[in-house]
Amino acid sequence: MAILRDQLNDDTVVGLGEMGLDYHWEDNPAPEVQKQLLRHNWTWPVKHICQ
């Protein structure tokens, strides 16, 4: 769990994919939009992720 939180705090990580972490690509929505969606759908305390 701690490793996952550390990875989610990486600025290049914008969400979780079926196979692992999703990174921002040119054809994706803006990273901030993806981070907001992750926060909205995340069920664990947000103070540990995407700060």
N, C-alpha and C positions, 0 to 999 in steps of 0.2 A: 504494500500500500504506500509506504513512504517513497519507494522508487517511482511509482506512478505519479504521486504528487510532485516530486522533483521534476519529472519529465513534463508535466503539464505546466509548470512554471517557466519552461523554456519559451522565449518570445516567439520562436518559429512554430511552435505547436499551437494549433487553433482548434483542435477537437479530437474526438476518438473515432476511428474507423472500425470497420468489421475485422480488419486484420491487425489493428494496432493504432498508433498515433497518426493523425492526419496533419500534414503540413500545408502551408499556404502555397497555392499555385496560381499563375496568372489568370486562368479561366475560372477560378473560384470567387465567391463573394469576398469582399474585403476582410482581412483578418479580424478586425474589431467586430464585424457582423457575426463571423463564425464563433468568436469567443463569447459573444452575448448569447448565441444559441446554445453553446455548451453550458454556460452558467444556468440558463433557463431549464435545461433538461437534466442537469446534474442533481442527484439525490443526496449527495454527501455535503457536509458544510463547505460553503464556497470560500471561506477565509483561507483555506489551504490551497486553493487552485486559482489560476488565472488572475493573479493580482496585478 
